[in-house]
Amino acid sequence: MENMVKRVAVIGAGCAGLAATKSCLEEGLEPTCFEKSNGIGGLWRYTEEVEEGRASIYRSLVTNTSKEMSCYSDFPMPAHFPNFMHNSKFLEYLKLYAEHFNLMKHIMLQTKVCSVRKTPDFTTTGQWDVVTERDGKQESAIFDAVLVCSGRYVKPIFPRESFNGLERFKGTLLHSREYKQPTAFQGKRVLVVGIGNSGVDIATDLSDLAAKVFISTRRGCWLLSRLGSQGFPWDACFTTRFKTWLRLSLPVALVNWLFVRKLNEWFDQEVYGLQRDNSLWKDPLANDYLPACIIRGSVVIKPTAVEFSETTVTFEDGTREDIDVIIFATGFSIDFPFLDESVIKSSDSKVFLYKNVFPPEMEEPTLAFIGLVQPIASILVVNEMQARWVPRVLKGLNKLPPLEKRMEDIEKKSKTIRQRYVLRYMAISSASFISRISFCFFMDDGNPRLAPASLVGKLQ
């Protein structure tokens, strides 16, 4: 089978799909990339309307990772692009990439993938029957391999049943996926449920036009600025070989402590109400505006919403607020409507893949998923590495280990994740040893920047 792989179906023409198409061409394969919309870019292609079956972003979205750390390895960002780019600039970069490597002739726009099924002789050929639809007409074709690059931000989690009395609410309800720009919310009292990247971005985006914005959160978040040490991009300061080695070498609790110490040099996150549950570690999110919005009162942090009436929301601390609009920034579930559950199934919005790419029990490794990861840094870099590896596996140049080893690797990864996010945050005394470690870990001056006593008093 390994010498027969030639025709490859790539599903999605976003960051992952473009990298996968290019890598297949470099390995001598014949990719056909199917994109259901009328343009490339995936998540980064902003439209005024919410399109069914594809990711949707808001007009103000800016990258959380810098151009220096977010480009393909063989195609640097243009020098005149800003360090952190508006979504339109990032889309422009993807178009330049596709044009430079002549990828467009391998991409079929406005073509929906309806189903991907194993052929009857799959155990010997590893081939797939791919049914697509274009201009209302369906077509079936046989491919030697399928690379799924459709992303994870398509099917919104809208937990209506989890909130007591939500059915009584008479105001506007929507998911963050439906939010586009703040003008429609002028003068409204808005509740954002959830404090991930989208929730915080939307809350700060609304803060100048809405009458009041509330963010309801059970666990809180760790917030970092796009500006790192001495004003350099945060990810350029954070992602170095030495710091990565140090983070992998030190105990998890100690790494978390050092990271929290660094984050609190910007502002005391507990004082600002962002830390409501210190028992669990939470990956940080980047937003430069939230602290200013909180301190001027245009955004208010609230605990879990426990009860809804026609016009009000009651929170866990007993406070009640009049609300006109509720925006659920409650994330997305992984969904592949074109794949049968016998091929791949998810549990609790997670899929279990070898190296986050290959279904472990597949008879032939001719189905791969690219981009199903959530790194702290840029996902584009991970997409490219996965996209370069998969075609080599398809050609037999790289071999996957036996099933037992693949399952062991998946379990090891799951255990590491559980340890990272369930391990209790340990308060380690600030001995001189810790101070020296902090200096090495962050390559900074090590001096804490304390909030003025007057500010702390007012916020408390």
Contacts in CASP RR format, 6 or more apart in sequence:
PFRMAT RR
TARGET T0000
AUTHOR 0000-0000-0000
METHOD contacts of the structure
MODEL  1
MENMVKRVAVIGAGCAGLAATKSCLEEGLEPTCFEKSNGIGGLWRYTEEV
EEGRASIYRSLVTNTSKEMSCYSDFPMPAHFPNFMHNSKFLEYLKLYAEH
FNLMKHIMLQTKVCSVRKTPDFTTTGQWDVVTERDGKQESAIFDAVLVCS
GRYVKPIFPRESFNGLERFKGTLLHSREYKQPTAFQGKRVLVVGIGNSGV
DIATDLSDLAAKVFISTRRGCWLLSRLGSQGFPWDACFTTRFKTWLRLSL
PVALVNWLFVRKLNEWFDQEVYGLQRDNSLWKDPLANDYLPACIIRGSVV
IKPTAVEFSETTVTFEDGTREDIDVIIFATGFSIDFPFLDESVIKSSDSK
VFLYKNVFPPEMEEPTLAFIGLVQPIASILVVNEMQARWVPRVLKGLNKL
PPLEKRMEDIEKKSKTIRQRYVLRYMAISSASFISRISFCFFMDDGNPRL
APASLVGKLQ
1 124 0 8 1.000
1 125 0 8 1.000
1 126 0 8 1.000
1 364 0 8 1.000
1 366 0 8 1.000
2 394 0 8 1.000
2 395 0 8 1.000
2 396 0 8 1.000
3 395 0 8 1.000
4 125 0 8 1.000
4 144 0 8 1.000
5 29 0 8 1.000
5 144 0 8 1.000
5 145 0 8 1.000
5 366 0 8 1.000
5 394 0 8 1.000
5 395 0 8 1.000
6 29 0 8 1.000
6 30 0 8 1.000
6 144 0 8 1.000
7 29 0 8 1.000
7 30 0 8 1.000
7 32 0 8 1.000
7 142 0 8 1.000
7 143 0 8 1.000
7 144 0 8 1.000
7 145 0 8 1.000
8 24 0 8 1.000
8 29 0 8 1.000
8 30 0 8 1.000
8 31 0 8 1.000
8 32 0 8 1.000
8 143 0 8 1.000
8 144 0 8 1.000
8 145 0 8 1.000
8 146 0 8 1.000
8 147 0 8 1.000
8 391 0 8 1.000
8 394 0 8 1.000
9 31 0 8 1.000
9 32 0 8 1.000
9 34 0 8 1.000
9 113 0 8 1.000
9 116 0 8 1.000
9 128 0 8 1.000
9 130 0 8 1.000
9 141 0 8 1.000
9 143 0 8 1.000
9 145 0 8 1.000
9 146 0 8 1.000
9 147 0 8 1.000
10 17 0 8 1.000
10 20 0 8 1.000
10 21 0 8 1.000
10 24 0 8 1.000
10 31 0 8 1.000
10 32 0 8 1.000
10 33 0 8 1.000
10 34 0 8 1.000
10 147 0 8 1.000
10 149 0 8 1.000
11 17 0 8 1.000
11 33 0 8 1.000
11 34 0 8 1.000
11 113 0 8 1.000
11 116 0 8 1.000
11 146 0 8 1.000
11 147 0 8 1.000
11 148 0 8 1.000
11 149 0 8 1.000
11 150 0 8 1.000
11 338 0 8 1.000
12 33 0 8 1.000
12 34 0 8 1.000
12 35 0 8 1.000
12 36 0 8 1.000
12 42 0 8 1.000
12 149 0 8 1.000
12 150 0 8 1.000
13 21 0 8 1.000
13 33 0 8 1.000
13 34 0 8 1.000
13 35 0 8 1.000
13 39 0 8 1.000
13 40 0 8 1.000
13 41 0 8 1.000
13 42 0 8 1.000
13 107 0 8 1.000
13 109 0 8 1.000
13 149 0 8 1.000
14 35 0 8 1.000
14 40 0 8 1.000
14 41 0 8 1.000
14 42 0 8 1.000
14 43 0 8 1.000
14 44 0 8 1.000
14 94 0 8 1.000
14 149 0 8 1.000
15 41 0 8 1.000
15 42 0 8 1.000
15 43 0 8 1.000
15 44 0 8 1.000
15 94 0 8 1.000
15 371 0 8 1.000
15 379 0 8 1.000
15 380 0 8 1.000
15 383 0 8 1.000
16 149 0 8 1.000
16 151 0 8 1.000
16 370 0 8 1.000
16 371 0 8 1.000
16 383 0 8 1.000
16 386 0 8 1.000
16 387 0 8 1.000
17 33 0 8 1.000
17 147 0 8 1.000
17 149 0 8 1.000
17 370 0 8 1.000
17 383 0 8 1.000
17 387 0 8 1.000
18 33 0 8 1.000
18 40 0 8 1.000
18 41 0 8 1.000
18 94 0 8 1.000
18 97 0 8 1.000
18 98 0 8 1.000
18 103 0 8 1.000
19 72 0 8 1.000
19 370 0 8 1.000
19 380 0 8 1.000
19 383 0 8 1.000
19 384 0 8 1.000
19 387 0 8 1.000
19 388 0 8 1.000
20 31 0 8 1.000
20 33 0 8 1.000
20 147 0 8 1.000
20 149 0 8 1.000
20 370 0 8 1.000
20 387 0 8 1.000
20 390 0 8 1.000
20 391 0 8 1.000
21 31 0 8 1.000
21 33 0 8 1.000
21 103 0 8 1.000
21 106 0 8 1.000
21 107 0 8 1.000
22 101 0 8 1.000
22 103 0 8 1.000
22 387 0 8 1.000
23 384 0 8 1.000
23 387 0 8 1.000
23 388 0 8 1.000
23 390 0 8 1.000
23 391 0 8 1.000
24 30 0 8 1.000
24 31 0 8 1.000
24 147 0 8 1.000
24 391 0 8 1.000
25 31 0 8 1.000
25 101 0 8 1.000
25 103 0 8 1.000
25 106 0 8 1.000
26 391 0 8 1.000
27 391 0 8 1.000
27 392 0 8 1.000
27 394 0 8 1.000
27 395 0 8 1.000
29 145 0 8 1.000
29 391 0 8 1.000
29 394 0 8 1.000
29 395 0 8 1.000
31 106 0 8 1.000
31 147 0 8 1.000
32 106 0 8 1.000
32 108 0 8 1.000
32 143 0 8 1.000
33 103 0 8 1.000
33 106 0 8 1.000
33 107 0 8 1.000
33 108 0 8 1.000
34 108 0 8 1.000
34 111 0 8 1.000
34 112 0 8 1.000
34 113 0 8 1.000
34 132 0 8 1.000
35 42 0 8 1.000
35 107 0 8 1.000
35 108 0 8 1.000
35 109 0 8 1.000
35 110 0 8 1.000
35 111 0 8 1.000
36 53 0 8 1.000
36 54 0 8 1.000
36 110 0 8 1.000
36 111 0 8 1.000
36 112 0 8 1.000
36 113 0 8 1.000
37 45 0 8 1.000
37 51 0 8 1.000
37 54 0 8 1.000
37 109 0 8 1.000
37 110 0 8 1.000
38 109 0 8 1.000
38 110 0 8 1.000
39 45 0 8 1.000
39 109 0 8 1.000
40 94 0 8 1.000
40 95 0 8 1.000
40 98 0 8 1.000
40 104 0 8 1.000
40 107 0 8 1.000
40 109 0 8 1.000
41 91 0 8 1.000
41 94 0 8 1.000
41 95 0 8 1.000
42 54 0 8 1.000
42 55 0 8 1.000
43 55 0 8 1.000
43 57 0 8 1.000
43 151 0 8 1.000
43 153 0 8 1.000
44 57 0 8 1.000
44 87 0 8 1.000
44 90 0 8 1.000
44 91 0 8 1.000
44 94 0 8 1.000
45 91 0 8 1.000
46 57 0 8 1.000
46 58 0 8 1.000
46 59 0 8 1.000
46 61 0 8 1.000
46 87 0 8 1.000
46 88 0 8 1.000
46 91 0 8 1.000
47 56 0 8 1.000
48 180 0 8 1.000
50 56 0 8 1.000
50 177 0 8 1.000
50 178 0 8 1.000
50 180 0 8 1.000
53 154 0 8 1.000
54 154 0 8 1.000
55 151 0 8 1.000
55 153 0 8 1.000
55 154 0 8 1.000
55 177 0 8 1.000
56 153 0 8 1.000
56 177 0 8 1.000
56 178 0 8 1.000
57 87 0 8 1.000
58 176 0 8 1.000
58 179 0 8 1.000
58 180 0 8 1.000
58 181 0 8 1.000
58 198 0 8 1.000
58 201 0 8 1.000
58 202 0 8 1.000
58 205 0 8 1.000
59 180 0 8 1.000
59 181 0 8 1.000
60 86 0 8 1.000
60 181 0 8 1.000
60 201 0 8 1.000
60 205 0 8 1.000
61 86 0 8 1.000
61 87 0 8 1.000
61 201 0 8 1.000
62 84 0 8 1.000
62 85 0 8 1.000
62 86 0 8 1.000
62 87 0 8 1.000
63 70 0 8 1.000
63 84 0 8 1.000
63 85 0 8 1.000
63 87 0 8 1.000
63 90 0 8 1.000
64 84 0 8 1.000
64 197 0 8 1.000
64 226 0 8 1.000
64 285 0 8 1.000
64 286 0 8 1.000
65 84 0 8 1.000
65 233 0 8 1.000
65 235 0 8 1.000
65 377 0 8 1.000
65 378 0 8 1.000
66 83 0 8 1.000
66 84 0 8 1.000
66 226 0 8 1.000
66 233 0 8 1.000
66 234 0 8 1.000
66 235 0 8 1.000
66 236 0 8 1.000
67 77 0 8 1.000
67 81 0 8 1.000
67 82 0 8 1.000
67 83 0 8 1.000
67 84 0 8 1.000
67 85 0 8 1.000
67 93 0 8 1.000
68 77 0 8 1.000
68 83 0 8 1.000
68 233 0 8 1.000
68 236 0 8 1.000
69 233 0 8 1.000
69 235 0 8 1.000
69 236 0 8 1.000
69 239 0 8 1.000
69 377 0 8 1.000
69 378 0 8 1.000
69 381 0 8 1.000
70 77 0 8 1.000
70 90 0 8 1.000
70 378 0 8 1.000
70 380 0 8 1.000
70 381 0 8 1.000
71 77 0 8 1.000
71 93 0 8 1.000
71 380 0 8 1.000
72 97 0 8 1.000
72 380 0 8 1.000
72 384 0 8 1.000
73 381 0 8 1.000
73 384 0 8 1.000
75 96 0 8 1.000
75 97 0 8 1.000
75 100 0 8 1.000
75 101 0 8 1.000
77 85 0 8 1.000
77 93 0 8 1.000
78 93 0 8 1.000
78 96 0 8 1.000
81 89 0 8 1.000
81 93 0 8 1.000
82 89 0 8 1.000
83 233 0 8 1.000
84 226 0 8 1.000
84 233 0 8 1.000
85 93 0 8 1.000
97 103 0 8 1.000
98 104 0 8 1.000
98 107 0 8 1.000
108 132 0 8 1.000
108 134 0 8 1.000
110 134 0 8 1.000
110 135 0 8 1.000
111 132 0 8 1.000
111 133 0 8 1.000
111 134 0 8 1.000
112 132 0 8 1.000
112 133 0 8 1.000
112 134 0 8 1.000
113 130 0 8 1.000
113 131 0 8 1.000
113 132 0 8 1.000
113 338 0 8 1.000
114 131 0 8 1.000
114 132 0 8 1.000
114 133 0 8 1.000
114 138 0 8 1.000
114 338 0 8 1.000
115 129 0 8 1.000
115 130 0 8 1.000
115 131 0 8 1.000
115 338 0 8 1.000
115 339 0 8 1.000
115 340 0 8 1.000
116 128 0 8 1.000
116 129 0 8 1.000
116 130 0 8 1.000
116 131 0 8 1.000
116 146 0 8 1.000
116 338 0 8 1.000
116 339 0 8 1.000
116 343 0 8 1.000
116 367 0 8 1.000
117 128 0 8 1.000
117 129 0 8 1.000
117 131 0 8 1.000
117 340 0 8 1.000
117 343 0 8 1.000
118 126 0 8 1.000
118 127 0 8 1.000
118 128 0 8 1.000
118 129 0 8 1.000
118 343 0 8 1.000
119 125 0 8 1.000
119 126 0 8 1.000
119 127 0 8 1.000
119 128 0 8 1.000
119 129 0 8 1.000
119 142 0 8 1.000
121 127 0 8 1.000
122 128 0 8 1.000
122 363 0 8 1.000
122 364 0 8 1.000
123 363 0 8 1.000
123 364 0 8 1.000
125 144 0 8 1.000
125 364 0 8 1.000
126 144 0 8 1.000
126 145 0 8 1.000
126 363 0 8 1.000
126 364 0 8 1.000
126 366 0 8 1.000
127 142 0 8 1.000
127 143 0 8 1.000
127 144 0 8 1.000
127 366 0 8 1.000
128 142 0 8 1.000
128 143 0 8 1.000
128 144 0 8 1.000
128 145 0 8 1.000
128 146 0 8 1.000
128 366 0 8 1.000
128 367 0 8 1.000
129 140 0 8 1.000
129 141 0 8 1.000
129 142 0 8 1.000
130 140 0 8 1.000
130 141 0 8 1.000
130 142 0 8 1.000
130 143 0 8 1.000
130 146 0 8 1.000
131 138 0 8 1.000
131 139 0 8 1.000
131 140 0 8 1.000
132 138 0 8 1.000
132 139 0 8 1.000
132 141 0 8 1.000
133 139 0 8 1.000
144 366 0 8 1.000
144 394 0 8 1.000
145 366 0 8 1.000
145 367 0 8 1.000
145 368 0 8 1.000
145 394 0 8 1.000
146 366 0 8 1.000
146 367 0 8 1.000
146 368 0 8 1.000
147 368 0 8 1.000
147 369 0 8 1.000
147 370 0 8 1.000
147 387 0 8 1.000
147 390 0 8 1.000
148 336 0 8 1.000
148 339 0 8 1.000
148 367 0 8 1.000
148 368 0 8 1.000
148 369 0 8 1.000
148 370 0 8 1.000
149 369 0 8 1.000
149 370 0 8 1.000
149 371 0 8 1.000
149 383 0 8 1.000
150 336 0 8 1.000
151 371 0 8 1.000
151 372 0 8 1.000
152 332 0 8 1.000
152 334 0 8 1.000
152 371 0 8 1.000
152 372 0 8 1.000
153 177 0 8 1.000
153 332 0 8 1.000
154 332 0 8 1.000
154 335 0 8 1.000
155 332 0 8 1.000
155 333 0 8 1.000
155 334 0 8 1.000
155 335 0 8 1.000
156 175 0 8 1.000
156 176 0 8 1.000
156 177 0 8 1.000
156 328 0 8 1.000
156 330 0 8 1.000
156 331 0 8 1.000
156 332 0 8 1.000
156 333 0 8 1.000
157 328 0 8 1.000
157 330 0 8 1.000
157 331 0 8 1.000
157 332 0 8 1.000
157 333 0 8 1.000
157 349 0 8 1.000
158 175 0 8 1.000
158 328 0 8 1.000
158 330 0 8 1.000
159 328 0 8 1.000
159 330 0 8 1.000
160 166 0 8 1.000
160 167 0 8 1.000
160 173 0 8 1.000
163 305 0 8 1.000
163 308 0 8 1.000
164 306 0 8 1.000
164 307 0 8 1.000
164 308 0 8 1.000
165 307 0 8 1.000
165 308 0 8 1.000
165 309 0 8 1.000
166 173 0 8 1.000
166 308 0 8 1.000
168 308 0 8 1.000
168 309 0 8 1.000
168 310 0 8 1.000
169 308 0 8 1.000
169 309 0 8 1.000
169 310 0 8 1.000
169 311 0 8 1.000
169 323 0 8 1.000
169 326 0 8 1.000
170 310 0 8 1.000
170 311 0 8 1.000
171 311 0 8 1.000
171 323 0 8 1.000
171 324 0 8 1.000
171 325 0 8 1.000
171 326 0 8 1.000
172 324 0 8 1.000
172 325 0 8 1.000
172 326 0 8 1.000
173 325 0 8 1.000
173 326 0 8 1.000
173 328 0 8 1.000
174 325 0 8 1.000
174 326 0 8 1.000
174 327 0 8 1.000
174 328 0 8 1.000
175 327 0 8 1.000
175 328 0 8 1.000
175 329 0 8 1.000
175 330 0 8 1.000
176 192 0 8 1.000
176 198 0 8 1.000
176 199 0 8 1.000
176 202 0 8 1.000
176 327 0 8 1.000
176 328 0 8 1.000
176 329 0 8 1.000
176 330 0 8 1.000
176 331 0 8 1.000
177 332 0 8 1.000
179 202 0 8 1.000
179 327 0 8 1.000
181 205 0 8 1.000
182 205 0 8 1.000
182 206 0 8 1.000
182 208 0 8 1.000
182 209 0 8 1.000
182 210 0 8 1.000
183 209 0 8 1.000
185 206 0 8 1.000
185 209 0 8 1.000
185 210 0 8 1.000
185 325 0 8 1.000
186 209 0 8 1.000
186 210 0 8 1.000
187 209 0 8 1.000
187 210 0 8 1.000
187 211 0 8 1.000
188 210 0 8 1.000
188 211 0 8 1.000
188 324 0 8 1.000
188 325 0 8 1.000
189 210 0 8 1.000
189 211 0 8 1.000
189 212 0 8 1.000
189 214 0 8 1.000
189 321 0 8 1.000
189 322 0 8 1.000
189 323 0 8 1.000
189 324 0 8 1.000
189 325 0 8 1.000
190 203 0 8 1.000
190 206 0 8 1.000
190 210 0 8 1.000
190 212 0 8 1.000
190 213 0 8 1.000
190 214 0 8 1.000
190 323 0 8 1.000
190 324 0 8 1.000
190 325 0 8 1.000
190 326 0 8 1.000
190 327 0 8 1.000
191 213 0 8 1.000
191 214 0 8 1.000
191 215 0 8 1.000
191 216 0 8 1.000
191 302 0 8 1.000
191 305 0 8 1.000
191 313 0 8 1.000
191 321 0 8 1.000
191 323 0 8 1.000
191 325 0 8 1.000
191 326 0 8 1.000
191 327 0 8 1.000
192 199 0 8 1.000
192 202 0 8 1.000
192 203 0 8 1.000
192 206 0 8 1.000
192 213 0 8 1.000
192 214 0 8 1.000
192 215 0 8 1.000
192 216 0 8 1.000
192 327 0 8 1.000
192 329 0 8 1.000
193 216 0 8 1.000
193 305 0 8 1.000
193 326 0 8 1.000
193 327 0 8 1.000
193 328 0 8 1.000
193 329 0 8 1.000
193 330 0 8 1.000
194 215 0 8 1.000
194 216 0 8 1.000
194 217 0 8 1.000
194 328 0 8 1.000
194 329 0 8 1.000
194 330 0 8 1.000
195 215 0 8 1.000
195 217 0 8 1.000
195 219 0 8 1.000
195 220 0 8 1.000
195 221 0 8 1.000
195 274 0 8 1.000
195 285 0 8 1.000
195 329 0 8 1.000
196 221 0 8 1.000
196 285 0 8 1.000
196 329 0 8 1.000
197 285 0 8 1.000
197 286 0 8 1.000
197 287 0 8 1.000
198 329 0 8 1.000
198 331 0 8 1.000
199 215 0 8 1.000
199 327 0 8 1.000
199 329 0 8 1.000
200 215 0 8 1.000
200 221 0 8 1.000
200 223 0 8 1.000
200 285 0 8 1.000
200 287 0 8 1.000
200 290 0 8 1.000
201 287 0 8 1.000
202 327 0 8 1.000
202 329 0 8 1.000
203 213 0 8 1.000
203 215 0 8 1.000
203 290 0 8 1.000
203 293 0 8 1.000
203 299 0 8 1.000
204 287 0 8 1.000
204 289 0 8 1.000
204 290 0 8 1.000
204 293 0 8 1.000
204 299 0 8 1.000
206 213 0 8 1.000
207 213 0 8 1.000
207 289 0 8 1.000
207 293 0 8 1.000
207 298 0 8 1.000
207 299 0 8 1.000
208 298 0 8 1.000
210 298 0 8 1.000
212 298 0 8 1.000
212 300 0 8 1.000
212 321 0 8 1.000
213 293 0 8 1.000
213 298 0 8 1.000
213 299 0 8 1.000
213 300 0 8 1.000
214 299 0 8 1.000
214 300 0 8 1.000
214 301 0 8 1.000
214 302 0 8 1.000
214 313 0 8 1.000
214 321 0 8 1.000
214 323 0 8 1.000
215 299 0 8 1.000
215 300 0 8 1.000
215 301 0 8 1.000
215 302 0 8 1.000
216 302 0 8 1.000
216 303 0 8 1.000
216 304 0 8 1.000
216 305 0 8 1.000
216 313 0 8 1.000
216 315 0 8 1.000
217 276 0 8 1.000
217 301 0 8 1.000
217 302 0 8 1.000
217 303 0 8 1.000
217 304 0 8 1.000
218 276 0 8 1.000
218 277 0 8 1.000
218 303 0 8 1.000
218 304 0 8 1.000
219 276 0 8 1.000
219 277 0 8 1.000
219 280 0 8 1.000
219 282 0 8 1.000
220 273 0 8 1.000
220 274 0 8 1.000
220 275 0 8 1.000
220 276 0 8 1.000
220 277 0 8 1.000
220 282 0 8 1.000
220 301 0 8 1.000
221 274 0 8 1.000
221 282 0 8 1.000
221 284 0 8 1.000
221 285 0 8 1.000
222 259 0 8 1.000
222 260 0 8 1.000
222 263 0 8 1.000
222 269 0 8 1.000
222 274 0 8 1.000
222 275 0 8 1.000
222 282 0 8 1.000
222 283 0 8 1.000
222 284 0 8 1.000
222 285 0 8 1.000
223 263 0 8 1.000
223 266 0 8 1.000
223 269 0 8 1.000
223 274 0 8 1.000
223 284 0 8 1.000
223 285 0 8 1.000
223 286 0 8 1.000
223 287 0 8 1.000
223 290 0 8 1.000
223 291 0 8 1.000
224 234 0 8 1.000
224 263 0 8 1.000
224 266 0 8 1.000
224 284 0 8 1.000
224 285 0 8 1.000
224 286 0 8 1.000
225 234 0 8 1.000
225 266 0 8 1.000
225 286 0 8 1.000
225 288 0 8 1.000
226 233 0 8 1.000
226 234 0 8 1.000
226 286 0 8 1.000
226 288 0 8 1.000
227 233 0 8 1.000
227 234 0 8 1.000
227 288 0 8 1.000
228 234 0 8 1.000
228 237 0 8 1.000
229 237 0 8 1.000
229 442 0 8 1.000
229 443 0 8 1.000
229 444 0 8 1.000
234 286 0 8 1.000
235 377 0 8 1.000
235 378 0 8 1.000
237 442 0 8 1.000
237 443 0 8 1.000
238 376 0 8 1.000
238 377 0 8 1.000
239 377 0 8 1.000
240 443 0 8 1.000
243 441 0 8 1.000
243 442 0 8 1.000
243 443 0 8 1.000
246 440 0 8 1.000
246 441 0 8 1.000
247 255 0 8 1.000
247 441 0 8 1.000
250 258 0 8 1.000
250 437 0 8 1.000
250 441 0 8 1.000
252 419 0 8 1.000
252 420 0 8 1.000
252 423 0 8 1.000
253 423 0 8 1.000
253 424 0 8 1.000
253 425 0 8 1.000
253 426 0 8 1.000
253 428 0 8 1.000
254 426 0 8 1.000
254 428 0 8 1.000
254 437 0 8 1.000
255 441 0 8 1.000
256 281 0 8 1.000
256 423 0 8 1.000
256 425 0 8 1.000
256 426 0 8 1.000
257 425 0 8 1.000
257 426 0 8 1.000
257 427 0 8 1.000
257 428 0 8 1.000
257 434 0 8 1.000
258 434 0 8 1.000
258 437 0 8 1.000
258 438 0 8 1.000
258 441 0 8 1.000
258 442 0 8 1.000
259 284 0 8 1.000
260 425 0 8 1.000
261 438 0 8 1.000
261 448 0 8 1.000
262 438 0 8 1.000
262 442 0 8 1.000
262 444 0 8 1.000
263 269 0 8 1.000
263 284 0 8 1.000
264 448 0 8 1.000
265 448 0 8 1.000
265 449 0 8 1.000
266 291 0 8 1.000
266 449 0 8 1.000
267 291 0 8 1.000
267 451 0 8 1.000
268 450 0 8 1.000
268 451 0 8 1.000
268 456 0 8 1.000
269 275 0 8 1.000
270 278 0 8 1.000
271 451 0 8 1.000
271 456 0 8 1.000
271 459 0 8 1.000
271 460 0 8 1.000
272 291 0 8 1.000
272 294 0 8 1.000
272 295 0 8 1.000
272 301 0 8 1.000
272 459 0 8 1.000
273 294 0 8 1.000
273 301 0 8 1.000
274 301 0 8 1.000
276 303 0 8 1.000
278 425 0 8 1.000
279 424 0 8 1.000
279 425 0 8 1.000
280 421 0 8 1.000
280 422 0 8 1.000
280 425 0 8 1.000
281 420 0 8 1.000
281 421 0 8 1.000
281 423 0 8 1.000
281 425 0 8 1.000
282 421 0 8 1.000
283 374 0 8 1.000
283 376 0 8 1.000
284 376 0 8 1.000
290 299 0 8 1.000
293 299 0 8 1.000
294 300 0 8 1.000
294 301 0 8 1.000
295 455 0 8 1.000
295 459 0 8 1.000
302 315 0 8 1.000
302 317 0 8 1.000
302 319 0 8 1.000
302 321 0 8 1.000
303 315 0 8 1.000
303 316 0 8 1.000
303 317 0 8 1.000
304 315 0 8 1.000
304 316 0 8 1.000
305 313 0 8 1.000
305 314 0 8 1.000
305 315 0 8 1.000
305 316 0 8 1.000
306 314 0 8 1.000
306 315 0 8 1.000
306 316 0 8 1.000
307 313 0 8 1.000
307 314 0 8 1.000
308 314 0 8 1.000
311 322 0 8 1.000
311 323 0 8 1.000
311 324 0 8 1.000
312 320 0 8 1.000
312 321 0 8 1.000
312 322 0 8 1.000
312 323 0 8 1.000
313 320 0 8 1.000
313 321 0 8 1.000
313 323 0 8 1.000
313 326 0 8 1.000
314 320 0 8 1.000
315 321 0 8 1.000
332 349 0 8 1.000
333 346 0 8 1.000
333 349 0 8 1.000
334 346 0 8 1.000
334 349 0 8 1.000
334 350 0 8 1.000
334 351 0 8 1.000
334 372 0 8 1.000
335 346 0 8 1.000
336 344 0 8 1.000
343 359 0 8 1.000
343 367 0 8 1.000
344 351 0 8 1.000
344 359 0 8 1.000
344 367 0 8 1.000
344 369 0 8 1.000
345 351 0 8 1.000
351 369 0 8 1.000
351 372 0 8 1.000
352 360 0 8 1.000
352 410 0 8 1.000
352 414 0 8 1.000
353 359 0 8 1.000
353 360 0 8 1.000
353 369 0 8 1.000
353 372 0 8 1.000
353 410 0 8 1.000
354 360 0 8 1.000
354 400 0 8 1.000
354 406 0 8 1.000
354 409 0 8 1.000
354 410 0 8 1.000
355 386 0 8 1.000
355 389 0 8 1.000
355 409 0 8 1.000
356 369 0 8 1.000
356 371 0 8 1.000
356 372 0 8 1.000
356 373 0 8 1.000
356 386 0 8 1.000
357 368 0 8 1.000
357 369 0 8 1.000
357 370 0 8 1.000
357 372 0 8 1.000
357 386 0 8 1.000
357 389 0 8 1.000
357 390 0 8 1.000
358 365 0 8 1.000
358 367 0 8 1.000
358 368 0 8 1.000
358 369 0 8 1.000
358 393 0 8 1.000
358 400 0 8 1.000
358 406 0 8 1.000
359 367 0 8 1.000
360 403 0 8 1.000
360 406 0 8 1.000
360 407 0 8 1.000
360 410 0 8 1.000
361 403 0 8 1.000
365 393 0 8 1.000
365 394 0 8 1.000
365 400 0 8 1.000
366 394 0 8 1.000
368 386 0 8 1.000
368 390 0 8 1.000
368 393 0 8 1.000
370 383 0 8 1.000
370 386 0 8 1.000
370 387 0 8 1.000
370 390 0 8 1.000
371 379 0 8 1.000
371 382 0 8 1.000
371 383 0 8 1.000
371 386 0 8 1.000
373 379 0 8 1.000
373 382 0 8 1.000
375 381 0 8 1.000
375 382 0 8 1.000
389 398 0 8 1.000
392 398 0 8 1.000
393 399 0 8 1.000
393 400 0 8 1.000
400 406 0 8 1.000
401 409 0 8 1.000
428 434 0 8 1.000
435 446 0 8 1.000
438 444 0 8 1.000
438 446 0 8 1.000
439 445 0 8 1.000
439 446 0 8 1.000
END
